[in-house]
């Protein structure tokens, strides 16, 4: 079997290479025929990429980057909200207006956690992306966020404020779930981690916009009544408003088009954005064959599919995929990160930093650090691979939380200022590590590991799980921090250690494989082992082809 694979790979490599050493049309057609005769596999894709890699700076890719850049604005909504709430919760005008205690209580927790409740409710409607398309779901989601923003910004009492936040989070979930699904499906496999992964880095852009606006408004409008917290609330509709204006000018996901018998439109999109308009490129034939193979015998989605969830658990492969989807959805929200991002001002106060402006500035710095490192992380996931990045970052987070707990204990128990400084430093180091390893992959890995027919419903599962995890630690967070203090960080030290073990034994490598090629990986007896072996084979192919080129 191994010899057959090697022989097939060698034959394909030579044919693809020869077909693109000349501009002869007949030679190019022969290459396409060779691709169409082969079964899609990671080694086939790797061979084509090694011999005729599309220019990532070509016109088609530039258009793809611009398209993705607009979609990235959907990601700012969650980042804006998390930092906005953490920042305005430090403003006396806000807490006094709604009669909230300075150190938080159940009402504070509800005001924060209602966002997760809205997320879980919104996740129930993600299946609609299979019915009327990805771009329409993004449009309606962003429009709803604008409506929710208006209600919260005009709130005169806490129930109205909480109700507005529920609507805002419900519709933000529609956009925020459909957007990464769209990017995962429209991005080429070789750059999926970078392009789609960069989506969630704009979470930090939203955080920076929120914390900066709160800081500026508090600095200049603190004596102007409630303007210092209402203006930042109004700004929450800027990014979704821009997406509303442009999203319907963008093409649909090629996989959605294939599922709805619009094959030529799908081919045009793959040709335009994956190979810079070269319709004779073998990647076009390969990807069309892969996508068409996944929809054979699958009926078109209708509204009746709302309660039909058997696709998530009907086979051993789908159950394994769902396990990874749910596990990483939980890990992404329950690794100590939400406690730090939502309650950073309270944490700073707990170790002696009480000045409001100082806390807001440190919140801004935390967001900037997160953005810089998450952008780097998005690229590293396509270079290093998902497994190594996630395992390494989880180890680093575990160490950082242990040092944060130790520093906080030194300050609380012994009044040690140096320990407090150490705690602050490692809070920021934790943020940098989390941003590098987790932030780019939070909505992407759960979408990568599921099949095309599972993806819409699985993204709903992703949001339900993430919402449940976020609700738990944001509602319990202020109570736990005020009750057990630094021991709350200790809990996450042990939890993150568990996460690392789970990832090592179960997580599958998805780097460099098309979404359809992962189907064979998950059909294997041990998907984790199969994915690692597939990546080793891909590396040998690429290394061998580069060696052949150097000899020539």
C-alpha positions in Angstrom: 0.0 0.0 0.0 2.8 2.4 0.9 4.6 1.6 -2.4 1.3 2.4 -4.3 1.0 5.7 -2.5 4.6 6.6 -3.3 4.3 5.6 -6.9 1.0 7.5 -7.3 2.6 10.5 -5.7 5.7 10.4 -7.9 3.7 10.0 -11.0 1.4 12.8 -10.1 4.3 15.1 -9.2 6.1 14.6 -12.5 2.9 15.1 -14.5 1.8 18.3 -12.6 5.4 19.7 -12.8 5.7 19.0 -16.5 2.3 20.4 -17.3 3.3 23.8 -15.8 6.8 24.0 -17.2 5.2 24.9 -20.6 2.3 27.1 -21.6 1.0 24.4 -23.9 -2.7 24.1 -23.3 -2.8 20.4 -24.1 -0.2 19.7 -21.4 -2.3 21.6 -18.9 -5.4 19.7 -19.9 -3.5 16.4 -19.4 -2.6 17.6 -15.9 -6.3 18.2 -15.1 -7.2 14.8 -16.3 -4.5 13.2 -14.2 -5.9 15.0 -11.1 -9.5 13.9 -11.9 -8.4 10.3 -12.2 -7.0 10.3 -8.7 -8.8 10.0 -5.4 -8.6 13.3 -3.4 -6.0 13.0 -0.6 -3.6 15.2 1.5 -0.7 14.0 -0.6 -2.4 14.9 -3.9 -3.0 18.5 -2.6 0.6 18.7 -1.2 2.1 17.5 -4.5 0.2 20.2 -6.5 1.2 22.9 -4.0 4.8 21.8 -4.1 4.9 21.9 -7.9 2.6 24.8 -8.8 1.8 26.9 -5.8 -0.5 29.8 -6.5 1.0 33.3 -5.9 -0.4 34.5 -2.5 0.2 38.0 -3.7 -1.8 37.6 -6.9 -4.9 39.6 -7.9 -7.3 36.9 -6.7 -5.6 36.6 -3.3 -5.6 40.3 -2.8 -9.3 40.4 -3.5 -9.7 37.6 -1.0 -7.8 39.5 1.7 -9.9 42.6 1.2 -13.1 40.5 1.4 -11.8 38.8 4.6 -10.9 42.2 6.1 -14.5 43.3 6.0 -15.7 40.0 7.5 -13.2 40.5 10.3 -15.2 43.4 11.5 -17.8 40.9 12.7 -15.3 39.7 15.2 -14.9 43.1 16.8 -18.4 42.8 18.3 -17.5 40.2 21.0 -14.2 41.9 21.8 -15.8 45.3 22.0 -18.5 44.0 24.4 -16.1 42.1 26.8 -13.7 45.0 27.2 -16.6 47.6 27.2 -18.3 45.9 30.1 -15.1 45.4 32.0 -14.2 49.0 31.4 -17.5 50.8 32.1 -17.8 48.6 35.2 -14.9 50.5 36.6 -16.7 53.9 36.0 -18.4 55.4 39.0 -21.0 57.1 36.8 -22.1 53.7 35.4 -22.2 51.9 38.7 -24.0 54.8 40.4 -26.6 55.2 37.7 -27.6 51.5 37.9 -26.9 51.4 41.7 -24.4 48.6 41.4 -21.9 47.9 44.2 -18.2 48.8 43.4 -17.0 45.2 43.8 -19.8 43.5 41.9 -22.7 41.4 43.0 -25.3 39.1 41.3 -26.7 42.0 39.3 -23.2 42.8 38.0 -22.9 39.1 37.0 -26.2 39.1 35.2 -25.4 42.3 33.3 -22.2 40.5 32.0 -23.6 37.0 31.7 -26.7 37.9 29.8 -24.4 38.1 26.8 -23.7 34.4 27.1 -27.4 33.7 27.4 -28.1 35.6 24.2 -25.3 33.7 22.5 -26.7 30.3 23.4 -30.2 31.3 22.1 -28.7 32.8 18.9 -26.7 29.5 18.4 -30.0 27.7 17.9 -30.6 29.5 14.6 -27.2 28.9 13.0 -28.6 26.1 11.0 -30.3 28.7 8.8 -27.0 29.4 7.1 -27.6 26.1 5.3 -31.1 27.3 4.2 -30.6 30.8 2.9 -26.8 31.2 2.9 -23.9 32.4 4.9 -23.9 36.1 3.8 -27.6 36.6 4.6 -27.1 35.3 8.1 -24.2 37.7 8.6 -26.3 40.6 7.3 -29.3 40.0 9.6 -27.0 39.4 12.5 -25.2 42.7 12.1 -28.5 44.6 11.5 -29.8 43.1 14.8 -26.7 44.2 16.7 -27.4 47.8 15.6 -30.9 47.5 17.0 -29.6 46.0 20.3 -27.0 48.8 20.6 -29.7 51.5 20.3 -31.7 49.9 23.1 -28.7 49.6 25.5 -27.4 53.1 24.8 -30.8 54.5 25.5 -31.4 52.4 28.7 -32.9 54.2 31.7 -32.9 51.2 34.0 -31.1 48.0 34.5 -33.8 45.6 33.1 -33.9 47.6 29.9 -30.1 47.6 29.7 -30.0 43.8 30.2 -32.7 43.3 27.7 -30.8 45.3 25.1 -27.7 43.3 25.8 -29.6 40.1 25.2 -30.8 41.2 21.8 -27.3 42.5 21.0 -25.7 39.2 21.9 -28.4 37.1 20.1 -27.8 38.8 16.8 -24.0 39.1 17.3 -24.0 35.3 17.6 -25.8 35.0 14.2 -23.0 37.2 12.6 -20.2 35.9 14.7 -20.9 32.3 14.0 -21.7 32.6 10.3 -18.6 34.7 9.6 -15.9 32.2 10.6 -17.9 29.4 8.9 -17.9 31.5 5.7 -14.1 32.3 5.9 -13.2 28.6 6.6 -15.2 27.6 3.6 -13.9 30.2 1.2 -10.2 30.2 2.2 -7.6 28.0 0.4 -6.3 25.1 2.6 -2.7 26.3 2.6 -3.7 29.7 4.1 -6.9 28.8 6.0 -5.2 29.1 9.4 -3.8 32.6 8.4 -6.9 34.1 6.7 -9.6 32.5 8.8 -7.5 32.5 11.9 -6.9 36.3 11.6 -10.7 36.7 11.9 -10.7 36.2 15.7 -7.7 38.5 16.1 -10.1 41.3 15.5 -11.6 40.4 18.9 -8.7 42.4 20.2 -9.3 45.3 17.8 -12.8 45.5 19.3 -11.3 45.4 22.8 -8.9 48.2 21.9 -11.7 50.4 20.4 -13.9 49.8 23.5 -11.2 50.4 26.2 -9.8 53.4 24.3 -13.2 55.0 23.9 -14.1 54.4 27.6 -10.8 55.9 28.7 -11.1 58.9 26.5 -14.8 59.5 27.5 -14.0 59.1 31.2 -11.0 61.4 30.9 -12.9 64.2 29.2 -16.6 63.6 30.1 -16.6 62.2 33.6 -18.2 65.4 34.9 -20.9 65.4 32.1 -23.3 63.0 33.7 -23.6 59.6 32.0 -21.9 60.5 28.7 -18.7 58.8 29.7 -20.4 55.3 29.5 -23.2 56.0 27.0 -21.0 57.2 24.1 -18.9 54.0 24.1 -22.2 52.0 24.0 -23.2 53.9 20.8 -19.9 53.1 19.2 -20.7 49.4 19.4 -22.8 49.7 16.2 -20.1 51.2 14.0 -18.4 47.9 12.8 -21.6 45.9 12.3 -23.1 48.8 10.5 -20.2 48.8 8.0 -20.6 45.1 7.4 -24.4 45.5 6.8 -23.5 48.0 4.0 -21.1 45.7 2.1 -21.8 42.0 2.9 -24.3 41.4 0.1 -21.8 42.5 -2.5 -19.6 39.5 -1.5 -19.8 36.0 -3.1 -21.4 33.1 -1.3 -19.4 30.2 0.2 -18.4 27.8 -2.6 -19.5 24.8 -0.4 -22.9 26.4 0.1 -23.2 26.8 -3.6 -22.2 23.2 -4.3 -24.8 22.0 -1.8 -27.4 24.0 -3.7 -26.5 22.8 -7.2 -24.8 26.0 -8.2 -21.6 24.3 -9.4 -20.4 26.8 -11.9 -20.6 29.7 -9.5 -18.6 27.6 -7.0 -16.0 26.9 -9.7 -15.7 30.6 -10.5 -15.1 31.5 -6.9 -12.4 28.8 -6.4 -10.8 29.9 -9.7 -10.9 33.6 -8.7 -9.8 33.4 -5.1 -7.6 30.3 -4.9 -5.6 30.3 -8.1 -5.8 33.9 -9.2 -8.2 33.3 -12.1 -6.3 30.4 -13.7 -9.1 28.0 -14.7 -6.7 25.4 -15.9 -4.9 25.1 -12.6 -5.1 21.5 -11.2 -6.3 22.8 -7.9 -9.6 23.8 -9.4 -10.4 20.3 -10.6 -9.2 18.8 -7.4 -11.2 21.0 -5.1 -14.4 20.7 -7.3 -14.1 16.9 -7.2 -13.6 17.0 -3.4 -16.6 19.3 -2.8 -18.9 17.5 -5.2 -18.0 14.2 -3.5 -19.3 15.4 -0.2 -22.8 16.4 -1.3 -23.7 13.3 -3.3 -26.9 11.9 -1.8 -27.3 14.8 0.6 -30.7 16.6 0.3 -30.9 20.4 0.2 -31.5 21.9 3.6 -34.9 23.2 4.6 -36.5 24.8 7.6 -37.5 21.3 8.8 -33.8 20.6 9.5 -34.0 22.7 12.7 -34.6 19.7 14.9 -32.8 17.2 12.8 -29.5 16.8 14.7 -28.7 13.2 13.9 -26.0 14.3 11.5 -23.9 15.3 14.5 -23.9 11.8 16.0 -24.8 9.3 13.3 -21.4 7.7 12.8 -18.3 7.1 14.9 -16.5 9.7 12.8 -19.1 12.4 13.4 -19.2 11.7 17.1 -15.4 12.1 17.3 -15.7 15.4 15.3 -18.4 16.6 17.7 -16.2 15.8 20.7 -13.4 18.0 19.4 -15.8 20.7 18.5 -17.4 20.8 22.0 -14.0 20.4 23.8 -12.3 23.2 22.1 -15.4 25.4 22.3 -15.3 24.9 26.1 -11.5 25.3 26.4 -11.6 28.6 24.5 -13.8 30.2 27.1 -12.8 28.3 30.2 -9.1 28.5 30.5 -8.8 31.5 32.7 -9.0 34.0 29.8 -12.6 35.3 30.4 -11.9 35.9 34.1 -8.9 38.1 33.1 -10.6 40.0 30.2 -13.9 40.7 31.9 -12.7 41.4 35.4 -9.2 42.8 34.8 -10.0 46.1 36.5 -11.3 44.2 39.6 -8.2 42.0 39.6 -5.9 45.0 39.4 -7.7 46.6 42.3 -7.3 43.3 44.3 -3.6 43.7 44.1 -3.5 47.3 44.9 -4.1 49.3 41.7 -7.2 51.4 42.5 -6.9 54.5 40.2 -9.6 54.3 37.5 -7.5 55.8 34.7 -4.6 53.5 35.5 -6.9 50.5 35.3 -8.3 51.6 32.0 -4.9 52.2 30.5 -3.7 48.7 31.6 -6.9 47.3 30.0 -5.9 49.0 26.7 -2.4 47.7 26.9 -3.7 44.2 27.6 -5.8 44.4 24.4 -3.0 45.7 22.3 -0.7 42.9 23.4 -3.4 40.4 22.7 -3.9 41.8 19.1 -0.2 41.8 18.2 0.4 38.3 19.5 -2.9 36.9 18.0 -2.0 38.2 14.5 1.4 36.5 14.8 -0.4 33.3 16.1 -2.7 33.2 13.1 0.3 32.9 10.8 2.1 30.5 13.1 -0.8 28.0 13.0 -0.1 27.6 9.3 3.6 27.2 9.9 3.9 25.2 13.1 0.5 23.4 13.1 -2.6 23.4 15.3 -1.5 20.7 17.7 1.9 22.1 18.6 0.6 25.6 18.9 -2.3 24.6 21.2 -0.2 22.3 23.4 2.6 24.8 23.8 0.3 27.7 24.6 -1.7 25.7 27.1 1.5 24.7 28.9 2.5 28.4 29.0 -0.9 29.5 30.3 -0.7 26.9 33.1 2.6 28.3 34.2 1.5 31.9 34.0 -1.7 31.3 36.1 0.4 29.5 38.8 2.7 32.6 39.0 -0.3 35.0 39.0 -1.8 33.0 41.9 1.5 33.1 43.7 1.9 36.8 43.2 -1.6 37.6 44.3 -1.1 35.4 47.4 2.1 37.3 48.3 0.3 40.6 48.0 -2.8 39.5 49.9 -1.2 37.4 52.6 2.1 39.3 53.2 1.6 42.8 51.6 4.5 42.1 49.2 4.5 44.8 46.5 7.0 42.9 44.4 4.7 39.9 44.4 1.9 42.2 43.2 4.1 43.5 40.3 5.0 39.9 39.4 1.3 39.0 39.3 0.5 41.9 36.9 3.4 41.0 34.6 2.2 37.4 34.3 -1.4 38.5 33.7 -0.1 40.2 30.6 2.2 37.3 29.7 -0.8 35.0 30.0 -2.8 37.2 27.7 0.0 37.2 25.1 0.3 33.3 25.2 -3.5 32.8 25.0 -3.7 35.3 22.1 -1.0 33.5 20.2 -2.3 29.9 20.6 -6.0 30.1 21.2 -7.4 33.4 19.8 -6.9 32.7 16.1 -8.4 29.2 16.4 -11.3 29.7 18.8 -14.0 29.8 16.0 -11.8 28.2 13.3 -10.7 24.8 14.7 -14.3 23.8 15.7 -15.3 24.6 12.1 -12.4 22.7 10.6 -12.9 19.5 12.4 -16.5 18.9 11.3 -17.7 17.8 7.9 -19.5 20.0 5.4 -22.9 18.6 6.2 -22.3 19.0 9.9 -20.7 22.4 9.9 -23.7 24.8 10.3 -25.2 22.8 13.2 -21.8 22.1 14.7 -21.1 25.9 14.8 -24.4 26.2 16.7 -23.0 23.6 19.1 -19.8 25.6 19.3 -21.7 28.7 20.3 -23.9 26.9 22.8 -20.9 25.3 24.5 -18.9 28.5 24.4 -21.9 30.5 25.7 -22.4 28.0 28.6 -18.7 28.2 29.5 -18.7 31.9 29.3 -21.9 32.2 31.3 -20.5 30.0 34.1 -17.2 31.8 34.6 -18.6 35.4 34.1 -21.5 34.9 36.4 -19.5 33.0 39.0 -16.4 35.1 38.5 -17.1 38.1 40.6 -18.5 35.9 43.4 -15.5 33.6 43.3 -13.0 36.4 43.2 -14.5 38.2 46.1 -14.9 34.9 48.1 -11.8 32.8 47.5 -9.5 35.4 45.8 -6.3 33.9 44.3 -7.5 30.3 44.9 -9.7 30.9 41.8 -6.6 31.2 39.7 -5.2 28.0 41.3 -8.3 26.1 40.1 -7.5 27.1 36.5 -3.9 26.0 36.9 -5.2 22.4 37.4 -7.9 22.8 34.7 -5.5 24.0 32.1 -3.2 21.0 32.9 -6.1 18.7 32.2 -6.8 20.5 28.9 -3.2 19.9 27.8 -3.5 16.2 28.4 -6.8 16.0 26.5 -5.4 17.9 23.5 -2.4 15.6 23.3 -4.4 12.4 23.2 -7.3 13.5 21.0 -6.8 16.6 19.0 -6.3 16.2 15.3 -3.9 18.2 13.1 -5.7 20.1 10.3 -2.9 22.2 8.9 -2.4 22.0 5.1 -5.5 19.8 4.4 -8.6 20.8 2.6 -11.9 20.4 4.6 -12.8 17.4 2.4 -9.5 15.7 2.9 -10.0 15.6 6.6 -12.9 13.2 6.0 -10.4 10.3 5.5 -8.5 11.3 8.6 -11.6 11.0 10.8 -12.6 7.7 9.3 -9.3 6.2 10.6 -9.3 4.1 13.7 -7.1 6.7 15.5 -7.8 10.1 13.9 -5.1 11.9 15.9 -2.4 9.4 14.8 -3.7 9.4 11.2 -3.5 13.2 11.0 0.1 13.3 12.3 1.1 10.6 9.8 -0.6 12.6 7.0 1.3 15.7 7.9 4.6 13.8 7.9 3.8 12.5 4.4 3.0 16.0 3.2 6.3 17.3 4.6 8.2 14.6 2.8 6.4 15.3 -0.5 7.1 19.0 -0.3 10.7 18.5 0.8 11.2 16.0 -2.1 9.7 18.3 -4.7 11.9 21.2 -3.5 14.9 18.9 -3.8 13.9 18.0 -7.3 13.6 21.6 -8.3 17.1 22.4 -6.8 18.6 19.5 -8.9 17.0 20.9 -12.0 
